[in-house]
Amino acid sequence: MTLLTNNSTHFRPRTAPAQPAGAADEPTGTIVCVLSEVLGRHRVSQTALAQACGLRPATIHALYHDRTSSVTWDVLARLLVGLQALTHEPYEMGDVFRLR
């Protein structure tokens, strides 16, 4: 328990630490899907990927063009499994999504 005295020299309100100039204006970054780069590198079509991972072609199309606002864990897992099946290489989340 903190006791406050009436003497104003002992009471100092807490203030937020000073931020460097422009720190509040800097963006924190965005996550982008680079599926188009991965498929292009391996010359795999969107249709082939949709069939390999059991996802709708429209879902693959939206990811390919980075037009999604969210991805469920199930979709992400299916996507990575499908990529591994087609390319015979291990894939992780960072291979398909990047912070920019």
N, CA, C and O atoms as a GROMACS GRO file, in nm:
protein
  400
    1MET      N    1   0.084  -0.116   0.000
    1MET     CA    2   0.000   0.000   0.000
    1MET      C    3   0.089   0.123   0.000
    1MET      O    4   0.184   0.131   0.078
    2THR      N    5   0.058   0.218  -0.086
    2THR     CA    6   0.135   0.341  -0.097
    2THR      C    7   0.062   0.452  -0.024
    2THR      O    8  -0.057   0.473  -0.044
    3LEU      N    9   0.136   0.523   0.060
    3LEU     CA   10   0.078   0.637   0.130
    3LEU      C   11   0.126   0.765   0.064
    3LEU      O   12   0.245   0.781   0.037
    4LEU      N   13   0.034   0.854   0.039
    4LEU     CA   14   0.068   0.982  -0.020
    4LEU      C   15   0.061   1.089   0.088
    4LEU      O   16  -0.029   1.088   0.172
    5THR      N   17   0.155   1.178   0.087
    5THR     CA   18   0.154   1.287   0.184
    5THR      C   19   0.101   1.412   0.119
    5THR      O   20   0.094   1.421  -0.004
    6ASN      N   21   0.064   1.507   0.200
    6ASN     CA   22   0.014   1.634   0.148
    6ASN      C   23   0.126   1.723   0.096
    6ASN      O   24   0.100   1.821   0.026
    7ASN      N   25   0.245   1.691   0.130
    7ASN     CA   26   0.358   1.773   0.088
    7ASN      C   27   0.382   1.749  -0.061
    7ASN      O   28   0.410   1.636  -0.102
    8SER      N   29   0.372   1.852  -0.141
    8SER     CA   30   0.381   1.836  -0.286
    8SER      C   31   0.521   1.799  -0.332
    8SER      O   32   0.538   1.754  -0.446
    9THR      N   33   0.621   1.816  -0.249
    9THR     CA   34   0.756   1.780  -0.292
    9THR      C   35   0.777   1.630  -0.290
    9THR      O   36   0.870   1.580  -0.354
   10HIS      N   37   0.692   1.556  -0.218
   10HIS     CA   38   0.706   1.412  -0.210
   10HIS      C   39   0.621   1.339  -0.313
   10HIS      O   40   0.643   1.221  -0.338
   11PHE      N   41   0.526   1.406  -0.370
   11PHE     CA   42   0.435   1.342  -0.464
   11PHE      C   43   0.470   1.385  -0.606
   11PHE      O   44   0.464   1.503  -0.639
   12ARG      N   45   0.506   1.287  -0.688
   12ARG     CA   46   0.530   1.315  -0.829
   12ARG      C   47   0.450   1.216  -0.910
   12ARG      O   48   0.467   1.095  -0.894
   13PRO      N   49   0.362   1.263  -0.995
   13PRO     CA   50   0.282   1.170  -1.075
   13PRO      C   51   0.372   1.095  -1.172
   13PRO      O   52   0.472   1.147  -1.220
   14ARG      N   53   0.333   0.973  -1.200
   14ARG     CA   54   0.407   0.893  -1.297
   14ARG      C   55   0.380   0.944  -1.437
   14ARG      O   56   0.267   0.977  -1.472
   15THR      N   57   0.484   0.950  -1.513
   15THR     CA   58   0.469   0.991  -1.653
   15THR      C   59   0.524   0.880  -1.741
   15THR      O   60   0.611   0.803  -1.699
   16ALA      N   61   0.474   0.873  -1.860
   16ALA     CA   62   0.522   0.774  -1.955
   16ALA      C   63   0.664   0.811  -1.996
   16ALA      O   64   0.695   0.929  -2.007
   17PRO      N   65   0.750   0.712  -2.020
   17PRO     CA   66   0.886   0.743  -2.064
   17PRO      C   67   0.883   0.815  -2.198
   17PRO      O   68   0.798   0.789  -2.283
   18ALA      N   69   0.975   0.905  -2.214
   18ALA     CA   70   0.981   0.984  -2.337
   18ALA      C   71   1.015   0.893  -2.454
   18ALA      O   72   1.104   0.808  -2.445
   19GLN      N   73   0.943   0.912  -2.565
   19GLN     CA   74   0.970   0.836  -2.687
   19GLN      C   75   1.055   0.920  -2.780
   19GLN      O   76   1.043   1.042  -2.782
   20PRO      N   77   1.141   0.855  -2.855
   20PRO     CA   78   1.219   0.930  -2.953
   20PRO      C   79   1.126   0.998  -3.054
   20PRO      O   80   1.015   0.952  -3.079
   21ALA      N   81   1.174   1.106  -3.111
   21ALA     CA   82   1.093   1.180  -3.208
   21ALA      C   83   1.056   1.089  -3.324
   21ALA      O   84   1.142   1.023  -3.382
   22GLY      N   85   0.927   1.086  -3.359
   22GLY     CA   86   0.879   1.008  -3.472
   22GLY      C   87   0.854   0.862  -3.440
   22GLY      O   88   0.812   0.788  -3.529
   23ALA      N   89   0.878   0.818  -3.316
   23ALA     CA   90   0.859   0.677  -3.283
   23ALA      C   91   0.713   0.635  -3.294
   23ALA      O   92   0.685   0.522  -3.332
   24ALA      N   93   0.621   0.724  -3.260
   24ALA     CA   94   0.480   0.689  -3.267
   24ALA      C   95   0.431   0.680  -3.411
   24ALA      O   96   0.331   0.615  -3.439
   25ASP      N   97   0.501   0.746  -3.503
   25ASP     CA   98   0.459   0.748  -3.643
   25ASP      C   99   0.511   0.628  -3.722
   25ASP      O  100   0.463   0.602  -3.832
   26GLU      N  101   0.608   0.554  -3.667
   26GLU     CA  102   0.667   0.443  -3.740
   26GLU      C  103   0.570   0.326  -3.743
   26GLU      O  104   0.515   0.290  -3.640
   27PRO      N  105   0.549   0.265  -3.860
   27PRO     CA  106   0.462   0.147  -3.866
   27PRO      C  107   0.530   0.029  -3.799
   27PRO      O  108   0.653   0.021  -3.797
   28THR      N  109   0.451  -0.062  -3.745
   28THR     CA  110   0.507  -0.178  -3.679
   28THR      C  111   0.537  -0.291  -3.776
   28THR      O  112   0.595  -0.392  -3.737
   29GLY      N  113   0.499  -0.275  -3.902
   29GLY     CA  114   0.525  -0.377  -4.003
   29GLY      C  115   0.398  -0.452  -4.039
   29GLY      O  116   0.301  -0.451  -3.964
   30THR      N  117   0.401  -0.515  -4.152
   30THR     CA  118   0.287  -0.594  -4.196
   30THR      C  119   0.337  -0.731  -4.239
   30THR      O  120   0.450  -0.746  -4.285
   31ILE      N  121   0.252  -0.827  -4.225
   31ILE     CA  122   0.283  -0.963  -4.267
   31ILE      C  123   0.225  -0.982  -4.407
   31ILE      O  124   0.107  -0.956  -4.430
   32VAL      N  125   0.309  -1.026  -4.498
   32VAL     CA  126   0.265  -1.047  -4.635
   32VAL      C  127   0.285  -1.194  -4.673
   32VAL      O  128   0.376  -1.260  -4.622
   33CYS      N  129   0.200  -1.241  -4.762
   33CYS     CA  130   0.209  -1.378  -4.811
   33CYS      C  131   0.292  -1.378  -4.939
   33CYS      O  132   0.262  -1.305  -5.034
   34VAL      N  133   0.396  -1.459  -4.942
   34VAL     CA  134   0.484  -1.468  -5.059
   34VAL      C  135   0.467  -1.602  -5.129
   34VAL      O  136   0.562  -1.658  -5.184
   35LEU      N  137   0.345  -1.654  -5.126
   35LEU     CA  138   0.316  -1.781  -5.190
   35LEU      C  139   0.346  -1.776  -5.339
   35LEU      O  140   0.389  -1.876  -5.398
   36SER      N  141   0.323  -1.661  -5.401
   36SER     CA  142   0.350  -1.649  -5.545
   36SER      C  143   0.497  -1.674  -5.576
   36SER      O  144   0.530  -1.735  -5.677
   37GLU      N  145   0.587  -1.626  -5.489
   37GLU     CA  146   0.730  -1.650  -5.509
   37GLU      C  147   0.764  -1.797  -5.495
   37GLU      O  148   0.843  -1.852  -5.572
   38VAL      N  149   0.705  -1.862  -5.396
   38VAL     CA  150   0.733  -2.004  -5.371
   38VAL      C  151   0.684  -2.089  -5.488
   38VAL      O  152   0.756  -2.175  -5.538
   39LEU      N  153   0.560  -2.065  -5.531
   39LEU     CA  154   0.506  -2.143  -5.642
   39LEU      C  155   0.582  -2.115  -5.772
   39LEU      O  156   0.607  -2.207  -5.850
   40GLY      N  157   0.620  -1.991  -5.794
   40GLY     CA  158   0.696  -1.957  -5.914
   40GLY      C  159   0.833  -2.022  -5.916
   40GLY      O  160   0.879  -2.067  -6.021
   41ARG      N  161   0.898  -2.027  -5.803
   41ARG     CA  162   1.030  -2.088  -5.793
   41ARG      C  163   1.026  -2.236  -5.829
   41ARG      O  164   1.118  -2.289  -5.891
   42HIS      N  165   0.918  -2.303  -5.790
   42HIS     CA  166   0.906  -2.447  -5.815
   42HIS      C  167   0.818  -2.478  -5.937
   42HIS      O  168   0.798  -2.594  -5.970
   43ARG      N  169   0.768  -2.375  -6.001
   43ARG     CA  170   0.680  -2.391  -6.118
   43ARG      C  171   0.562  -2.482  -6.088
   43ARG      O  172   0.531  -2.575  -6.161
   44VAL      N  173   0.496  -2.449  -5.976
   44VAL     CA  174   0.377  -2.522  -5.933
   44VAL      C  175   0.258  -2.431  -5.954
   44VAL      O  176   0.263  -2.313  -5.920
   45SER      N  177   0.151  -2.484  -6.010
   45SER     CA  178   0.031  -2.403  -6.034
   45SER      C  179  -0.055  -2.394  -5.908
   45SER      O  180  -0.045  -2.477  -5.818
   46GLN      N  181  -0.139  -2.292  -5.905
   46GLN     CA  182  -0.233  -2.276  -5.795
   46GLN      C  183  -0.328  -2.395  -5.787
   46GLN      O  184  -0.361  -2.442  -5.678
   47THR      N  185  -0.371  -2.444  -5.902
   47THR     CA  186  -0.463  -2.557  -5.907
   47THR      C  187  -0.399  -2.682  -5.849
   47THR      O  188  -0.463  -2.755  -5.773
   48ALA      N  189  -0.274  -2.707  -5.885
   48ALA     CA  190  -0.204  -2.825  -5.832
   48ALA      C  191  -0.190  -2.816  -5.681
   48ALA      O  192  -0.205  -2.916  -5.611
   49LEU      N  193  -0.161  -2.697  -5.631
   49LEU     CA  194  -0.149  -2.679  -5.486
   49LEU      C  195  -0.282  -2.699  -5.416
   49LEU      O  196  -0.289  -2.762  -5.311
   50ALA      N  197  -0.389  -2.645  -5.475
   50ALA     CA  198  -0.522  -2.661  -5.416
   50ALA      C  199  -0.559  -2.809  -5.406
   50ALA      O  200  -0.615  -2.852  -5.306
   51GLN      N  201  -0.528  -2.886  -5.508
   51GLN     CA  202  -0.558  -3.029  -5.507
   51GLN      C  203  -0.471  -3.103  -5.407
   51GLN      O  204  -0.518  -3.196  -5.340
   52ALA      N  205  -0.344  -3.064  -5.396
   52ALA     CA  206  -0.251  -3.134  -5.306
   52ALA      C  207  -0.283  -3.109  -5.159
   52ALA      O  208  -0.262  -3.196  -5.075
   53CYS      N  209  -0.334  -2.991  -5.128
   53CYS     CA  210  -0.359  -2.962  -4.987
   53CYS      C  211  -0.506  -2.967  -4.949
   53CYS      O  212  -0.539  -2.952  -4.831
   54GLY      N  213  -0.594  -2.988  -5.046
   54GLY     CA  214  -0.736  -3.000  -5.014
   54GLY      C  215  -0.803  -2.870  -4.978
   54GLY      O  216  -0.903  -2.870  -4.906
   55LEU      N  217  -0.751  -2.759  -5.027
   55LEU     CA  218  -0.812  -2.628  -5.005
   55LEU      C  219  -0.884  -2.582  -5.132
   55LEU      O  220  -0.853  -2.627  -5.242
   56ARG      N  221  -0.980  -2.493  -5.114
   56ARG     CA  222  -1.052  -2.439  -5.229
   56ARG      C  223  -0.956  -2.359  -5.317
   56ARG      O  224  -0.868  -2.290  -5.265
   57PRO      N  225  -0.971  -2.367  -5.449
   57PRO     CA  226  -0.887  -2.285  -5.537
   57PRO      C  227  -0.898  -2.135  -5.506
   57PRO      O  228  -0.800  -2.061  -5.520
   58ALA      N  229  -1.016  -2.090  -5.464
   58ALA     CA  230  -1.032  -1.948  -5.430
   58ALA      C  231  -0.946  -1.909  -5.310
   58ALA      O  232  -0.897  -1.797  -5.303
   59THR      N  233  -0.928  -2.001  -5.216
   59THR     CA  234  -0.843  -1.974  -5.100
   59THR      C  235  -0.698  -1.961  -5.143
   59THR      O  236  -0.629  -1.869  -5.099
   60ILE      N  237  -0.653  -2.051  -5.228
   60ILE     CA  238  -0.515  -2.045  -5.279
   60ILE      C  239  -0.496  -1.917  -5.361
   60ILE      O  240  -0.392  -1.852  -5.350
   61HIS      N  241  -0.595  -1.881  -5.442
   61HIS     CA  242  -0.588  -1.759  -5.523
   61HIS      C  243  -0.573  -1.636  -5.433
   61HIS      O  244  -0.491  -1.549  -5.461
   62ALA      N  245  -0.650  -1.629  -5.326
   62ALA     CA  246  -0.644  -1.514  -5.235
   62ALA      C  247  -0.507  -1.508  -5.166
   62ALA      O  248  -0.451  -1.399  -5.150
   63LEU      N  249  -0.454  -1.622  -5.126
   63LEU     CA  250  -0.321  -1.624  -5.065
   63LEU      C  251  -0.214  -1.587  -5.166
   63LEU      O  252  -0.122  -1.512  -5.135
   64TYR      N  253  -0.225  -1.640  -5.286
   64TYR     CA  254  -0.128  -1.614  -5.393
   64TYR      C  255  -0.117  -1.464  -5.421
   64TYR      O  256  -0.007  -1.412  -5.441
   65HIS      N  257  -0.229  -1.395  -5.422
   65HIS     CA  258  -0.230  -1.252  -5.451
   65HIS      C  259  -0.225  -1.165  -5.325
   65HIS      O  260  -0.244  -1.044  -5.332
   66ASP      N  261  -0.200  -1.228  -5.210
   66ASP     CA  262  -0.188  -1.159  -5.082
   66ASP      C  263  -0.311  -1.073  -5.053
   66ASP      O  264  -0.298  -0.956  -5.017
   67ARG      N  265  -0.428  -1.131  -5.069
   67ARG     CA  266  -0.554  -1.058  -5.047
   67ARG      C  267  -0.632  -1.115  -4.928
   67ARG      O  268  -0.754  -1.108  -4.926
   68THR      N  269  -0.561  -1.170  -4.833
   68THR     CA  270  -0.627  -1.225  -4.715
   68THR      C  271  -0.596  -1.137  -4.594
   68THR      O  272  -0.487  -1.079  -4.584
   69SER      N  273  -0.690  -1.128  -4.503
   69SER     CA  274  -0.665  -1.052  -4.381
   69SER      C  275  -0.633  -1.144  -4.264
   69SER      O  276  -0.580  -1.100  -4.162
   70SER      N  277  -0.664  -1.273  -4.278
   70SER     CA  278  -0.630  -1.370  -4.173
   70SER      C  279  -0.623  -1.510  -4.233
   70SER      O  280  -0.679  -1.538  -4.339
   71VAL      N  281  -0.551  -1.596  -4.162
   71VAL     CA  282  -0.536  -1.735  -4.204
   71VAL      C  283  -0.551  -1.822  -4.080
   71VAL      O  284  -0.488  -1.795  -3.978
   72THR      N  285  -0.634  -1.924  -4.087
   72THR     CA  286  -0.650  -2.013  -3.973
   72THR      C  287  -0.534  -2.111  -3.966
   72THR      O  288  -0.463  -2.132  -4.065
   73TRP      N  289  -0.516  -2.170  -3.849
   73TRP     CA  290  -0.409  -2.268  -3.833
   73TRP      C  291  -0.431  -2.388  -3.923
   73TRP      O  292  -0.335  -2.444  -3.976
   74ASP      N  293  -0.556  -2.427  -3.941
   74ASP     CA  294  -0.587  -2.541  -4.027
   74ASP      C  295  -0.544  -2.514  -4.172
   74ASP      O  296  -0.482  -2.599  -4.236
   75VAL      N  297  -0.577  -2.395  -4.223
   75VAL     CA  298  -0.539  -2.359  -4.360
   75VAL      C  299  -0.388  -2.353  -4.372
   75VAL      O  300  -0.331  -2.401  -4.470
   76LEU      N  301  -0.322  -2.296  -4.273
   76LEU     CA  302  -0.176  -2.287  -4.277
   76LEU      C  303  -0.113  -2.426  -4.277
   76LEU      O  304  -0.020  -2.452  -4.353
   77ALA      N  305  -0.162  -2.515  -4.192
   77ALA     CA  306  -0.107  -2.650  -4.187
   77ALA      C  307  -0.129  -2.723  -4.318
   77ALA      O  308  -0.037  -2.788  -4.369
   78ARG      N  309  -0.249  -2.713  -4.374
   78ARG     CA  310  -0.277  -2.779  -4.503
   78ARG      C  311  -0.188  -2.723  -4.614
   78ARG      O  312  -0.139  -2.798  -4.699
   79LEU      N  313  -0.168  -2.593  -4.613
   79LEU     CA  314  -0.086  -2.527  -4.714
   79LEU      C  315   0.058  -2.579  -4.708
   79LEU      O  316   0.117  -2.612  -4.811
   80LEU      N  317   0.114  -2.585  -4.588
   80LEU     CA  318   0.251  -2.631  -4.574
   80LEU      C  319   0.266  -2.778  -4.611
   80LEU      O  320   0.365  -2.818  -4.673
   81VAL      N  321   0.168  -2.860  -4.574
   81VAL     CA  322   0.172  -3.002  -4.610
   81VAL      C  323   0.162  -3.019  -4.762
   81VAL      O  324   0.233  -3.100  -4.820
   82GLY      N  325   0.075  -2.941  -4.826
   82GLY     CA  326   0.062  -2.947  -4.971
   82GLY      C  327   0.189  -2.904  -5.042
   82GLY      O  328   0.229  -2.966  -5.140
   83LEU      N  329   0.252  -2.798  -4.994
   83LEU     CA  330   0.378  -2.753  -5.053
   83LEU      C  331   0.487  -2.859  -5.038
   83LEU      O  332   0.564  -2.882  -5.131
   84GLN      N  333   0.492  -2.922  -4.922
   84GLN     CA  334   0.592  -3.027  -4.901
   84GLN      C  335   0.568  -3.146  -4.992
   84GLN      O  336   0.664  -3.206  -5.043
   85ALA      N  337   0.442  -3.180  -5.013
   85ALA     CA  338   0.411  -3.294  -5.100
   85ALA      C  339   0.449  -3.266  -5.245
   85ALA      O  340   0.495  -3.356  -5.315
   86LEU      N  341   0.430  -3.144  -5.291
   86LEU     CA  342   0.459  -3.110  -5.430
   86LEU      C  343   0.607  -3.085  -5.457
   86LEU      O  344   0.657  -3.120  -5.565
   87THR      N  345   0.677  -3.026  -5.362
   87THR     CA  346   0.816  -2.986  -5.386
   87THR      C  347   0.918  -3.080  -5.323
   87THR      O  348   1.036  -3.073  -5.354
   88HIS      N  349   0.872  -3.167  -5.233
   88HIS     CA  350   0.960  -3.259  -5.161
   88HIS      C  351   1.066  -3.184  -5.080
   88HIS      O  352   1.178  -3.233  -5.062
   89GLU      N  353   1.029  -3.066  -5.031
   89GLU     CA  354   1.115  -2.986  -4.944
   89GLU      C  355   1.037  -2.949  -4.820
   89GLU      O  356   0.915  -2.931  -4.827
   90PRO      N  357   1.105  -2.937  -4.706
   90PRO     CA  358   1.033  -2.895  -4.585
   90PRO      C  359   1.000  -2.746  -4.590
   90PRO      O  360   1.083  -2.664  -4.630
   91TYR      N  361   0.880  -2.712  -4.549
   91TYR     CA  362   0.837  -2.572  -4.546
   91TYR      C  363   0.790  -2.535  -4.407
   91TYR      O  364   0.732  -2.616  -4.335
   92GLU      N  365   0.818  -2.411  -4.370
   92GLU     CA  366   0.773  -2.355  -4.244
   92GLU      C  367   0.694  -2.229  -4.272
   92GLU      O  368   0.691  -2.180  -4.384
   93MET      N  369   0.630  -2.177  -4.169
   93MET     CA  370   0.547  -2.059  -4.183
   93MET      C  371   0.626  -1.941  -4.240
   93MET      O  372   0.574  -1.864  -4.321
   94GLY      N  373   0.751  -1.926  -4.198
   94GLY     CA  374   0.834  -1.816  -4.244
   94GLY      C  375   0.872  -1.823  -4.391
   94GLY      O  376   0.918  -1.724  -4.449
   95ASP      N  377   0.855  -1.938  -4.450
   95ASP     CA  378   0.883  -1.953  -4.593
   95ASP      C  379   0.770  -1.898  -4.679
   95ASP      O  380   0.791  -1.864  -4.796
   96VAL      N  381   0.652  -1.890  -4.623
   96VAL     CA  382   0.533  -1.846  -4.698
   96VAL      C  383   0.487  -1.706  -4.656
   96VAL      O  384   0.429  -1.633  -4.736
   97PHE      N  385   0.513  -1.669  -4.530
   97PHE     CA  386   0.474  -1.538  -4.479
   97PHE      C  387   0.597  -1.464  -4.430
   97PHE      O  388   0.684  -1.523  -4.365
   98ARG      N  389   0.605  -1.336  -4.462
   98ARG     CA  390   0.719  -1.254  -4.421
   98ARG      C  391   0.671  -1.124  -4.361
   98ARG      O  392   0.562  -1.076  -4.391
   99LEU      N  393   0.754  -1.069  -4.276
   99LEU     CA  394   0.727  -0.938  -4.215
   99LEU      C  395   0.795  -0.831  -4.297
   99LEU      O  396   0.916  -0.833  -4.318
  100ARG      N  397   0.715  -0.736  -4.344
  100ARG     CA  398   0.772  -0.625  -4.422
  100ARG      C  399   0.736  -0.495  -4.359
  100ARG      O  400   0.774  -0.389  -4.409
   0.00000   0.00000   0.00000
